[in-house]
Structure formats: structure tokens, C-alpha cells
Amino acid sequence: MVDILIAVAIVSGLGLLFGVGLSYAAKVFEVEVDERVVQVREALPGANCGACGFTGCDGYAAAVVEGQVETNGCPVGGNNVAQQIAAIMGVEPGKIKRTAARVLCNGRSSVSNEKYDYQGINSCVAASQLFSGHKACSYGCLGHGDCVAACQFDAITITGGIARVIEDRCRACGMCVLACPKGLIELIDKTKKYSVMCKSADKGAVTKSNCQVGCIGCMRCIKVCEHDAIHMDGTLAKIDYDKCTNCSQCSKVCPTMAIRVMDFGE
């Protein structure tokens, strides 16, 4: 019985000793956390998508408080979150340009040709390893939905064999941009309605044989644009969104309908 009491006393004493030691260490090595970091973190949506340039919301919150970045760096939270963070930091809120992902390919199954019948893994990355994919156009959307899987906001769907973004749901996190092996997805100002829905670098005749709605480099859009907003990038027309006024003239003269209004709302 005495042995048991001695053992209990020793264990209790050690527990007390370790407890005091841990309490002392906690005080000595305590790292003070700025309350504003916690407040900013709570204001953020918590998507941890990395669109702000940091690994997650915690990193961005700390950077804001340290003055490394602006208060409007969270595209997912938008202007509402930017205003909340600015209020916490006691500064004027900067406005966020509302962007949304856009898949720059219009090569639906009904208007594009294929090289072969693909029956492999249902993944764009996997399919693209075989002769650049099963589409005759090596630059086109393969439609297996890697971008759909990457989207946390249910903002992308596969329609007609290609990916389409529901811009009303898109939070411009950029995860789909990273997921696309073809580099077809770009974040574009939501106020800009028109896009060249093609990324083919082939010559016009080759593009036309592969897809009925691809850009063939005819330059009619350049000639009709009064705002100098369209230029050629090799054989492909590209819109300068800083100059584009949504006048629609380019879309009206495009013989293949490669330039279209892309606004997939809910």
C-alpha cells in the first residue's frame, strides 16, 4: 500500500513540475499576435484558393497587417471584403476589378473534328499526353472537366463537349486556369463581353479544316475596329480589353463567329 502511495505521489509531483514548466515556457516564448490579423482572417471567405498570391487566407491576412499588400487583394471576397479589411486597417478601400474565368475555345463537338476515338482516363491532362489530345485542333478544349473538378464554386460546366464558365458564380480564384493543360482559360474583366474564342496557332486553312468556328486570321475584325483594340498575335486575333468598348463590330464581321459574346449567367 505504501509503495502505491509513493508511486502516486511521484507521478503527481512530476505532473505538477511539468505543468509549472510548461506554463513558464508558454510565457517566455509567447508570440504576440496582432488582433488585426485575426480580424482580417475572419473577414476573408476562407477559400484558401491562393488567388491572392499567398498559400492561403492566413498568409494574406498576415501580409495585409504587415503592410506588404493592399486590402483589396482577395478576388473571391470582392469589394465587400475589401471594404471590411480596409475598415479594420483604418485605410481607404481600393476597388477590385471584377474578373471572371473565360474558356477561350468554342470548338463544340458539333463543329469540330477529332483525330481519334479517345477511350482513356477521363482527364484533360491524361488525354493531352496522346498526340496533344483527341481533338483535330491541338489547341482546343478536350472537355474532360479538369477545370470543373478544380472549381470550388460550381461555376464550370461541360456543354457540347467543352467547358463553359457560369460567370455569375465565378470568384476569379484562378484554380481552373492552373488546371487547364491547354492554357485556354483566362481571367477577363466581366464588363468586357466579347472574346476571340479560339487559341489556335495554326494557319487559317488548317484551323478551318479542324474547326468551323476557329479564328482563321482574316483580319476583318482589325479593319473594322475603330478603337485599335484588336491586333494579330501570329495567326490569331487578340482583343486588347483595355481599349475594347463592346461596340460589337468585330463580332458582326467575323466570318467564322470566332468572336462572340460570352456571358453564361445562371
C-alpha positions in Angstrom: 0.0 0.0 0.0 2.9 2.3 0.9 4.5 1.6 -2.4 1.3 2.6 -4.3 1.1 5.9 -2.4 4.7 6.7 -3.1 4.1 6.0 -6.9 1.0 8.2 -6.9 3.0 11.0 -5.1 5.9 10.8 -7.6 3.6 10.9 -10.6 1.6 13.8 -9.2 4.8 15.6 -8.3 6.1 15.2 -11.8 2.8 16.3 -13.3 2.9 19.4 -11.2 6.5 20.1 -12.1 5.9 19.6 -15.8 2.8 21.8 -15.6 4.7 24.7 -14.0 7.5 24.2 -16.5 5.1 24.4 -19.5 3.3 27.4 -18.1 6.6 29.2 -17.6 7.8 28.2 -21.2 4.5 29.5 -22.6 5.1 32.9 -21.0 8.7 33.1 -22.0 8.2 32.0 -25.6 4.8 33.6 -26.2 4.5 35.2 -29.6 2.1 38.1 -29.6 -0.5 38.0 -32.4 -1.8 41.3 -33.7 -5.6 41.3 -33.2 -6.0 42.7 -36.6 -4.6 39.6 -38.2 -7.4 37.6 -36.6 -10.0 40.2 -37.6 -8.8 40.2 -41.2 -8.7 36.4 -41.3 -12.3 36.3 -40.1 -13.4 38.8 -42.8 -11.9 36.6 -45.5 -14.1 34.0 -47.2 -11.8 31.1 -46.2 -11.5 29.6 -49.7 -7.7 29.2 -49.3 -7.5 29.3 -53.1 -4.3 31.1 -53.5 -5.6 33.7 -55.9 -4.2 36.5 -53.7 -0.7 35.2 -54.3 -0.3 33.5 -50.9 -0.8 29.9 -49.9 -4.0 30.7 -48.0 -6.1 33.2 -46.2 -3.8 33.1 -43.1 -0.8 34.2 -45.1 -2.7 37.0 -46.9 -4.2 38.3 -43.6 -0.7 38.5 -42.0 0.7 40.2 -45.1 -2.1 42.8 -45.0 -1.4 43.7 -41.4 2.3 43.9 -42.1 1.6 46.3 -44.9 3.0 44.1 -47.6 -0.1 44.0 -49.8 -3.2 46.1 -50.4 -6.5 45.4 -48.7 -8.2 44.6 -52.0 -6.2 41.5 -52.8 -8.9 38.9 -52.4 -10.8 38.4 -55.6 -13.1 35.8 -54.1 -14.3 38.2 -51.4 -14.7 41.1 -53.8 -15.3 44.7 -52.9 -17.4 43.8 -49.8 -14.5 42.0 -48.2 -12.0 44.7 -49.3 -14.1 47.3 -47.6 -14.3 45.3 -44.4 -10.5 44.8 -44.4 -9.9 48.4 -45.1 -12.1 49.4 -42.1 -10.1 47.1 -39.9 -6.8 48.6 -41.1 -8.1 52.2 -41.0 -7.4 52.9 -44.6 -9.4 53.8 -47.8 -10.6 50.7 -49.6 -9.3 50.1 -53.1 -11.8 48.8 -55.7 -11.4 45.4 -57.2 -11.8 45.0 -61.0 -14.4 42.2 -61.2 -13.0 39.4 -63.4 -14.2 36.0 -64.3 -12.7 33.0 -65.9 -13.4 32.5 -69.6 -12.6 29.4 -71.7 -11.3 30.7 -74.9 -12.5 27.8 -77.1 -15.8 27.5 -79.0 -14.9 24.1 -80.6 -18.0 22.2 -79.6 -18.3 18.6 -80.6 -20.8 19.5 -83.3 -18.5 22.0 -85.1 -15.0 20.4 -84.5 -13.3 17.3 -85.8 -11.4 14.6 -83.9 -8.2 12.7 -84.6 -9.2 9.5 -83.0 -11.7 7.9 -80.6 -10.3 8.5 -77.1 -11.4 5.9 -74.5 -8.8 6.6 -71.8 -8.9 8.2 -68.4 -11.5 11.0 -68.2 -8.9 13.7 -67.7 -7.8 16.6 -69.9 -4.2 16.2 -68.6 -4.2 12.5 -69.4 -5.8 12.9 -72.8 -3.4 15.7 -73.8 -0.5 13.3 -73.4 -1.6 11.4 -76.5 -0.8 13.4 -79.6 -1.9 16.6 -77.9 -5.4 15.2 -77.4 -8.1 13.6 -79.5 -9.3 16.9 -81.0 -8.1 17.6 -84.5 -7.2 21.1 -83.2 -4.3 20.6 -80.9 -5.2 23.8 -79.1 -8.8 23.1 -78.3 -10.7 22.2 -75.2 -10.8 18.5 -74.6 -13.9 18.7 -72.4 -13.0 16.1 -69.7 -13.6 18.6 -66.9 -10.3 19.0 -65.0 -11.3 22.6 -64.6 -14.7 21.5 -63.3 -13.0 19.4 -60.6 -10.7 22.3 -59.6 -13.5 24.8 -59.2 -14.7 25.2 -55.6 -17.7 27.3 -56.6 -19.6 25.0 -59.0 -19.0 27.7 -61.7 -17.9 25.5 -64.6 -19.9 23.0 -66.6 -19.3 20.9 -69.7 -21.6 21.9 -72.5 -21.5 20.5 -76.0 -18.2 18.8 -75.2 -16.3 21.9 -74.0 -16.0 23.7 -70.7 -18.1 26.8 -70.0 -17.9 29.2 -67.1 -21.0 30.5 -65.3 -19.7 33.9 -64.7 -22.3 34.8 -62.1 -20.8 32.1 -59.9 -17.1 32.6 -60.7 -15.0 34.2 -58.0 -11.9 34.5 -60.1 -9.8 32.3 -57.9 -7.8 31.1 -60.8 -7.7 27.4 -59.9 -9.3 26.5 -63.3 -6.6 28.5 -65.1 -3.9 26.3 -63.4 -5.9 23.1 -64.1 -6.2 23.5 -67.9 -3.4 21.7 -69.7 -4.1 23.7 -72.9 -3.9 27.2 -71.3 -7.3 28.1 -72.6 -8.8 29.7 -69.5 -8.1 33.4 -68.8 -9.4 35.8 -66.1 -11.1 38.6 -68.0 -12.9 41.8 -66.9 -16.5 40.8 -66.6 -17.6 44.1 -68.3 -15.9 43.0 -71.5 -18.5 41.0 -73.4 -16.6 40.0 -76.5 -13.7 37.5 -76.8 -11.9 35.7 -79.6 -13.0 32.2 -78.6 -10.0 30.5 -80.2 -6.4 29.9 -79.3 -5.2 28.1 -82.4 -1.8 29.0 -83.6 -2.3 27.1 -86.9 -2.6 28.8 -90.2 -6.2 29.7 -91.3 -6.7 26.9 -93.7 -5.6 24.3 -91.1 -7.8 25.9 -88.4 -10.8 25.9 -90.7 -10.3 22.2 -91.6 -10.2 21.3 -87.9 -13.0 23.5 -86.5 -15.8 25.5 -88.2 -15.7 28.3 -85.6 -11.9 28.9 -85.2 -10.1 32.1 -85.9 -8.7 32.0 -89.4 -6.6 35.2 -89.2 -8.6 37.1 -91.9 -8.1 40.4 -90.0 -11.6 41.7 -90.8 -12.0 42.4 -87.1 -8.9 44.6 -87.1 -10.0 46.6 -90.1 -13.5 47.3 -88.7 -12.4 48.2 -85.1 -12.4 52.0 -84.6 -10.7 51.8 -81.2 -7.4 49.9 -82.2 -8.5 47.2 -79.8 -7.6 44.2 -81.9 -4.2 43.0 -83.1 -2.7 39.9 -84.6 -0.6 37.6 -82.5 0.9 35.4 -85.2 -2.1 34.0 -87.0 -4.6 34.7 -84.2 -6.6 37.8 -83.5 -6.4 39.1 -79.9 -8.5 41.8 -78.2 -6.9 44.5 -76.0 -9.5 44.7 -73.3 -8.2 48.0 -72.0 -9.3 49.5 -75.4 -12.4 47.5 -76.1 -15.7 49.3 -75.8 -18.0 46.4 -76.5 -19.1 48.0 -79.8 -19.7 44.6 -81.3 -18.4 45.5 -84.8 -15.7 42.8 -84.7 -18.3 40.1 -83.9 -20.5 41.2 -86.8 -17.8 40.8 -89.4 -16.2 37.6 -88.1 -16.9 35.0 -90.9 -16.5 32.0 -88.5 -18.2 33.5 -85.5 -14.9 33.1 -83.5 -15.6 36.4 -81.8 -18.7 36.1 -79.6 -20.5 37.4 -76.6 -19.7 35.0 -73.8 -21.9 35.6 -70.8 -23.1 32.4 -69.3 -25.2 33.6 -66.4 -27.3 31.5 -64.2 
